Amino acid sequence: MSGAVNAAAGGLSSFWFKILTSLFMVIDHVGAMFFPEYPIFRVIGRLAFPLYCWLIVLGFRYTRSPAKYGGRLLLFAFLSQIPYTLMLRQVMGLPPLHLQNQPQAGVFSSLNIFLPVFTSTLNVLFVLSLGLLALSILRALIRWGQAQKRVWLGHLLGLAAAGALTVVSGWIHCEYSQLGIPLIVAFYEAFWFQEHGAPPLLGKTLQIVLPGCAIAWYTLQLCRNAPSQTGLYLIYGAAQLTAAALTLLYRGKSGPRSKFLKWFFYVFYPGHILVLLAILFAVS
């Protein structure tokens, strides 16, 4: 691996980035569920998603099997969807699932209850899974382009595939559908340039600028769709750009590793939502 990619001594390992990302996510969900009148919780929470995207890129670069990595992500995406939907409906003030429609007789009654689970917004693990697929396709096309001595063509085809998957993520209503895959690809491209001869200063600049372009585009879309919330969305965008800058603290190390920790961060996503829902129901 190029020395340009490895940070200098000091900084944070990927393990501590996972801890920070989980903490930011919990703060975001606590604010959404318990303190919606205080936007500071949501602002802090905006730091989480760019770091998740960056961790996906790290995981893709180091994993021995992208297929198994993607399978784990997709498995927990499905396992997390019911808790996520319950939380989302609570935040939006919608009725519980069992009150969504009038009950029907027969075996279709349960489908009538849980149909909203997979026809509403899909949780963030779905768009991260699609982002991982986009990276697999992009890397394969870049390698094809290198073999053909047309790296630029492989890049263009890979980016076109990533764009198509971004459209798909919007069709199936993934959370962060307009930001997830572009941001993941932006981080990957920054790494690619660092590993292929970009000067260290330029490489680190790209690590902020390329994701910053994706964040700016996403923020402008939000502002256009809800002009009255422009001020808040610009603050969100600034927080997400700050998260991209935090990736410069990476020192090129994984930190503590074990099978327990490997699965803990997968389980943590649906697990913390269930804990927060239990607390909410207990105090309400």
C-alpha positions in Angstrom: 0.0 0.0 0.0 1.3 3.4 -0.8 2.8 5.5 1.9 0.6 8.4 0.8 -2.5 6.5 1.9 -1.1 5.6 5.4 -1.3 8.5 7.8 1.6 9.5 9.9 2.1 8.2 13.4 -0.7 9.2 15.7 -4.2 9.7 14.6 -7.0 7.2 14.9 -7.4 3.5 13.9 -10.4 2.3 12.0 -11.7 0.8 15.3 -12.0 4.2 16.9 -13.6 5.5 13.8 -16.3 2.8 14.2 -16.7 3.8 17.9 -17.1 7.5 16.9 -19.5 6.7 14.1 -21.7 4.6 16.4 -21.7 7.4 19.0 -22.7 10.0 16.4 -25.5 7.7 15.2 -26.8 7.1 18.7 -26.8 10.9 19.4 -28.8 11.4 16.1 -31.4 8.9 17.0 -31.7 10.0 20.6 -32.4 13.5 19.3 -34.9 12.4 16.7 -36.8 10.2 19.2 -36.6 12.1 22.5 -35.5 15.7 21.8 -36.8 16.7 18.4 -37.0 20.4 19.5 -33.1 20.5 19.9 -31.5 20.3 16.4 -28.0 20.1 17.8 -28.6 16.3 18.2 -29.3 16.0 14.5 -26.4 18.2 13.5 -24.0 16.0 15.5 -25.7 13.0 14.0 -24.8 14.2 10.4 -21.2 13.3 11.2 -22.1 9.6 11.2 -23.1 8.8 7.6 -20.0 10.2 5.8 -17.8 8.2 8.2 -19.9 5.0 7.5 -19.3 5.5 3.8 -15.6 5.9 4.4 -15.5 2.8 6.6 -17.3 0.9 3.7 -14.4 1.9 1.4 -11.8 0.8 4.0 -13.6 -2.5 4.5 -13.8 -3.1 0.7 -10.1 -2.4 0.3 -9.0 -4.8 3.0 -11.6 -7.6 2.9 -10.6 -10.9 1.4 -14.1 -11.5 0.1 -16.2 -8.5 -1.0 -19.1 -10.9 -1.7 -19.1 -12.2 1.9 -18.8 -8.6 3.2 -21.7 -7.5 1.1 -23.7 -10.5 2.2 -23.2 -9.6 5.9 -24.3 -6.0 5.1 -27.4 -7.1 3.3 -28.3 -9.7 6.0 -28.3 -7.0 8.7 -30.1 -4.6 6.3 -33.0 -7.0 6.3 -32.8 -7.7 10.0 -32.7 -4.0 10.8 -35.7 -3.0 8.6 -38.4 -3.7 11.1 -36.7 -1.8 14.0 -35.8 1.0 11.6 -39.4 1.3 10.4 -40.8 1.4 13.9 -38.3 4.2 14.8 -39.1 6.1 11.6 -42.8 5.9 12.2 -42.4 7.1 15.7 -40.3 10.0 14.7 -42.8 11.0 11.9 -45.7 10.6 14.3 -47.3 7.9 12.2 -49.6 5.2 13.8 -48.1 1.9 14.8 -47.9 -0.8 12.1 -50.8 -2.8 13.5 -53.0 0.3 13.1 -51.8 1.2 9.6 -54.7 -0.6 7.9 -57.9 -2.3 8.9 -57.2 -5.9 9.8 -58.1 -8.5 7.2 -59.1 -12.1 7.7 -56.9 -15.0 6.8 -53.3 -15.4 6.1 -53.0 -12.0 4.4 -53.6 -10.1 7.7 -50.0 -10.3 8.7 -48.9 -9.1 5.2 -51.3 -6.2 5.6 -49.6 -5.3 8.9 -46.0 -5.6 7.7 -46.3 -4.5 4.1 -45.2 -0.9 5.1 -41.9 -2.3 6.5 -40.4 -2.8 3.0 -42.5 -0.4 1.0 -41.4 2.7 3.0 -37.9 4.1 3.4 -35.2 1.4 3.5 -32.6 1.7 6.2 -29.1 3.0 5.6 -27.5 -0.5 5.3 -29.3 -1.0 2.0 -27.6 1.9 0.4 -24.3 0.9 1.9 -24.7 -2.5 0.4 -25.4 -1.0 -3.0 -22.3 1.2 -2.5 -20.2 -1.8 -1.9 -21.6 -3.4 -5.1 -20.7 -0.1 -7.0 -17.1 -0.4 -5.7 -16.8 -3.9 -6.9 -18.0 -3.0 -10.4 -15.8 0.1 -10.5 -12.7 -1.7 -9.5 -13.3 -4.5 -12.0 -13.8 -2.0 -14.8 -10.7 0.0 -13.8 -8.7 -3.2 -13.9 -10.2 -4.0 -17.3 -9.3 -0.5 -18.5 -5.7 -1.0 -17.3 -5.5 -4.3 -19.2 -6.7 -2.4 -22.3 -4.4 0.5 -21.6 -7.5 2.7 -21.3 -7.8 3.4 -17.6 -9.8 6.5 -18.3 -12.4 4.3 -20.1 -12.6 1.9 -17.2 -13.1 4.8 -14.8 -15.9 6.3 -16.9 -17.7 3.0 -17.2 -17.4 2.4 -13.5 -18.7 5.8 -12.6 -21.6 5.3 -15.0 -22.4 2.0 -13.3 -22.3 3.8 -9.9 -24.6 6.4 -11.3 -27.1 3.7 -12.4 -27.0 2.1 -8.9 -27.6 5.6 -7.4 -30.8 5.8 -9.5 -31.8 2.3 -8.3 -31.3 3.3 -4.7 -33.7 6.1 -5.2 -36.3 3.8 -6.9 -36.3 1.5 -3.9 -36.4 4.4 -1.5 -33.1 3.9 0.4 -32.2 6.4 3.1 -29.5 8.7 1.7 -30.2 7.4 -1.8 -28.8 10.6 -3.4 -25.7 10.8 -1.3 -24.6 7.2 -0.3 -23.2 5.8 -3.5 -21.6 9.1 -4.8 -20.0 9.6 -1.4 -18.6 6.1 -1.3 -17.2 6.3 -4.8 -15.7 9.7 -4.0 -13.8 8.3 -1.1 -12.6 5.3 -3.2 -11.4 7.6 -6.0 -9.4 9.7 -3.5 -7.7 6.5 -2.3 -7.1 5.4 -5.9 -5.3 8.6 -6.8 -3.2 8.4 -3.6 -2.2 4.9 -4.5 -1.3 5.8 -8.1 1.2 8.5 -7.7 -0.7 11.6 -6.6 1.5 13.9 -4.4 0.6 13.5 -0.7 -0.9 17.0 -0.4 -3.0 16.6 -3.5 -4.1 13.1 -2.4 -5.2 14.4 1.0 -6.9 17.4 -0.6 -8.9 15.0 -2.9 -10.0 13.1 0.2 -11.9 16.2 1.2 -12.8 17.8 -2.1 -14.2 14.7 -3.9 -16.6 13.8 -1.0 -17.2 17.5 -0.5 -18.6 17.7 -4.1 -21.0 14.8 -3.3 -22.1 16.4 -0.1 -22.6 19.8 -1.7 -24.7 18.3 -4.5 -26.8 16.5 -1.9 -27.3 19.6 0.2 -28.4 21.6 -2.7 -31.0 19.0 -3.6 -32.3 19.2 0.0 -32.4 23.0 -0.1 -34.2 23.0 -3.5 -36.8 20.5 -2.2 -37.4 22.4 1.1 -36.4 26.1 0.7 -37.7 26.9 4.2 -35.2 24.6 5.7 -32.2 25.9 3.8 -30.3 27.2 6.8 -30.6 23.9 8.7 -29.6 21.9 5.6 -26.5 24.1 5.1 -25.5 23.4 8.7 -26.1 19.7 8.1 -23.9 19.9 5.0 -21.1 21.6 7.0 -21.2 18.9 9.6 -21.0 16.2 6.9 -18.0 18.0 5.3 -16.4 18.1 8.7 -16.8 14.3 8.9 -15.0 14.0 5.6 -12.2 16.0 7.0 -12.0 13.8 10.0 -11.0 10.9 7.8 -7.6 12.6 7.5 -6.9 11.5 11.1 -6.8 7.9 9.9 -3.4 6.4 10.7 -3.6 3.3 8.5 -4.2 0.8 11.3 -7.2 -1.4 12.1 -6.9 -1.3 15.9 -8.3 -4.1 18.1 -9.7 -7.0 16.1 -11.7 -10.1 17.1 -14.7 -12.1 16.0 -16.8 -10.4 18.7 -15.9 -6.9 17.5 -16.4 -7.9 13.9 -20.1 -8.9 14.6 -20.7 -6.3 17.3 -20.8 -3.4 14.9 -23.2 -5.2 12.7 -25.5 -6.1 15.6 -25.2 -2.6 17.1 -27.3 -0.9 14.4 -30.6 -2.8 14.9 -29.7 -3.4 18.6 -29.4 0.3 19.6 -32.7 1.1 17.8 -34.5 -1.6 19.7 -33.0 -0.3 23.0 -34.1 3.2 22.3 -37.6 2.0 21.3 -37.9 0.0 24.5 -36.9 3.1 26.5 -39.4 5.3 24.6 -42.3 2.9 25.1 -41.4 2.5 28.8 -41.4 6.2 29.6 -44.4 7.1 27.3 
